[in-house]
Amino acid sequence: MRGVIYYSKSGENYVNGQLKQLQKGNTAVVAEKIAAYLDAELIQLIPKKEYPEAYQQTVEMAEREKQQQVLPEYQEITQNIAQYEELFIGYPNWWGTFPQIIKTFLKEQDLTGTTIYPFCTHEGSALGSSVADMTTLCPKAKIETGLAIRGSKAAESDKAIANWLSHLIKN
């Protein structure tokens, strides 16, 4: 069984060198496309304490969380994560890796034997160290090649997603 779990931030975001208001975060757009392509269950990580609306305040909060190794709590997930043999984990690249809420999720789950496909949205930093960081946090999972989509291209990412999945997934 396959699941797509992601964290995404809507509101004020940095896109193509400008601040823009997004009704739906870029990672959510990509996660929905992946879930539709795979006919997989879609699960959103929702922080118990929302990030600020303003982009710069979010950047500062994310930096503090990373430096202080804060593990933000998220709202309860009703799905049994252990049921997924393959898990697609999506996030924006913040400070060179995944946001700390993803780290919280990874530390709380027993992903032994799970195949993980990381994907991220970014505005120039690609996957950063996120795949290596995920491998460290999930030593008993199989971490596959990740996909990095420029956030400004999220809406037009269908072909990149299809190419990535066709090389990784055996239906």
C-alpha positions as CSV (number, residue, x, y, z in Angstrom):
1,M,0.0,0.0,0.0
2,R,1.1,3.5,-0.8
3,G,0.7,6.8,1.1
4,V,1.7,10.4,0.4
5,I,2.3,12.4,3.5
6,Y,3.4,16.0,3.4
7,Y,3.8,19.3,5.1
8,S,3.1,22.5,3.1
9,K,2.8,26.2,3.9
10,S,0.2,28.4,2.2
11,G,0.0,32.1,2.7
12,E,3.0,34.4,2.0
13,N,5.8,32.5,0.2
14,Y,8.9,33.2,-1.7
15,V,8.3,32.4,-5.4
16,N,10.6,33.4,-8.3
17,G,12.4,36.0,-6.2
18,Q,9.2,37.7,-4.9
19,L,6.8,37.3,-2.0
20,K,3.5,36.0,-3.2
21,Q,0.2,34.9,-1.4
22,L,-0.5,31.2,-2.1
23,Q,-3.9,29.8,-1.4
24,K,-2.3,26.4,-1.4
25,G,1.3,25.7,-0.6
26,N,3.6,24.5,-3.4
27,T,4.3,21.2,-1.7
28,A,0.6,20.5,-1.3
29,V,0.2,21.0,-5.1
30,V,2.9,18.5,-5.8
31,A,1.7,16.0,-3.2
32,E,-1.8,16.0,-4.7
33,K,-0.3,15.3,-8.1
34,I,1.7,12.4,-6.8
35,A,-1.2,10.9,-4.9
36,A,-3.5,11.2,-8.0
37,Y,-0.8,9.6,-10.2
38,L,-0.4,6.7,-7.8
39,D,-4.0,6.5,-6.6
40,A,-2.5,6.7,-3.1
41,E,-3.9,8.1,0.1
42,L,-3.0,11.7,0.8
43,I,-2.1,12.7,4.4
44,Q,-1.3,16.3,5.4
45,L,0.8,17.1,8.5
46,I,-0.8,20.0,10.2
47,P,1.2,21.7,12.9
48,K,-0.6,22.2,16.2
49,K,1.0,25.6,16.3
50,E,0.7,27.2,12.9
51,Y,3.6,29.0,11.3
52,P,3.2,32.8,11.0
53,E,1.5,34.1,7.9
54,A,4.4,36.4,7.0
55,Y,7.2,34.7,5.1
56,Q,10.1,36.3,6.9
57,Q,8.6,35.4,10.4
58,T,8.2,31.8,9.2
59,V,11.9,31.7,8.0
60,E,13.0,33.0,11.4
61,M,10.9,30.5,13.3
62,A,12.1,27.6,11.1
63,E,15.7,28.7,11.7
64,R,15.2,28.7,15.5
65,E,13.4,25.3,15.4
66,K,16.4,23.8,13.5
67,Q,19.0,25.4,15.7
68,Q,17.3,24.5,18.9
69,Q,16.2,21.0,17.6
70,V,12.6,21.8,18.4
71,L,10.2,19.0,17.4
72,P,6.9,20.7,16.5
73,E,3.8,18.7,17.3
74,Y,1.2,18.0,14.6
75,Q,-2.5,17.2,14.7
76,E,-3.3,13.6,15.1
77,I,-3.1,11.4,12.0
78,T,-6.0,8.9,11.9
79,Q,-4.3,6.6,9.3
80,N,-2.1,3.8,10.5
81,I,1.2,4.7,8.9
82,A,2.5,1.1,9.5
83,Q,0.1,-0.1,6.7
84,Y,2.1,1.7,4.0
85,E,4.9,-0.3,2.3
86,E,5.8,2.8,0.3
87,L,5.6,6.2,1.7
88,F,6.1,9.4,-0.3
89,I,7.2,12.2,2.1
90,G,6.9,15.8,0.9
91,Y,8.1,19.1,2.3
92,P,9.4,22.5,1.4
93,N,13.2,22.8,1.7
94,W,13.8,25.0,4.8
95,W,17.4,25.8,5.8
96,G,18.8,23.2,3.5
97,T,16.6,20.3,4.6
98,F,13.1,19.3,5.6
99,P,11.2,21.4,8.2
100,Q,11.4,20.2,11.8
101,I,7.7,19.0,11.7
102,I,8.9,16.3,9.2
103,K,11.6,15.3,11.7
104,T,9.0,15.0,14.4
105,F,7.0,12.7,12.1
106,L,10.0,10.6,11.2
107,K,11.2,10.2,14.8
108,E,7.7,9.1,15.9
109,Q,7.2,6.4,13.3
110,D,8.6,2.9,13.1
111,L,9.4,2.9,9.4
112,T,11.4,-0.3,9.4
113,G,11.1,-2.0,6.0
114,T,9.3,1.0,4.5
115,T,10.4,2.3,1.2
116,I,10.5,6.1,1.4
117,Y,10.4,8.4,-1.6
118,P,11.3,12.0,-0.5
119,F,10.1,15.0,-2.5
120,C,10.4,18.7,-1.9
121,T,9.7,22.1,-3.3
122,H,12.3,24.8,-3.2
123,E,13.4,28.0,-4.8
124,G,16.9,27.1,-5.6
125,S,18.3,24.7,-3.0
126,A,16.8,21.5,-4.4
127,L,16.9,18.6,-1.9
128,G,19.8,20.0,0.1
129,S,20.8,17.5,2.8
130,S,17.2,16.2,3.3
131,V,17.8,12.8,1.8
132,A,20.9,12.2,3.9
133,D,19.1,13.6,7.0
134,M,16.2,11.2,6.3
135,T,18.6,8.3,5.9
136,T,20.1,9.1,9.3
137,L,16.7,9.3,11.0
138,C,15.3,6.2,9.3
139,P,18.2,3.7,9.2
140,K,15.9,0.7,8.8
141,A,13.9,2.2,5.9
142,K,14.9,2.2,2.3
143,I,15.3,5.8,1.1
144,E,14.9,6.1,-2.7
145,T,16.0,8.9,-5.0
146,G,14.2,12.1,-4.2
147,L,12.4,14.6,-6.4
148,A,13.0,18.4,-6.1
149,I,10.5,20.7,-7.8
150,R,11.0,24.4,-7.9
151,G,8.1,25.9,-6.1
152,S,7.3,28.3,-8.9
153,K,6.9,25.3,-11.2
154,A,4.7,23.2,-8.9
155,A,1.6,23.7,-10.9
156,E,3.4,22.6,-14.1
157,S,5.3,19.6,-12.5
158,D,3.2,16.8,-14.0
159,K,5.8,15.6,-16.5
160,A,8.7,15.8,-13.9
161,I,6.6,13.8,-11.5
162,A,5.6,11.2,-14.1
163,N,9.2,10.8,-15.2
164,W,10.4,10.4,-11.6
165,L,7.7,7.9,-10.7
166,S,8.1,5.8,-13.9
167,H,11.8,5.3,-13.0
168,L,11.1,4.3,-9.4
169,I,7.8,2.6,-9.1
170,K,7.0,-0.9,-10.2
171,N,3.2,-1.2,-10.4
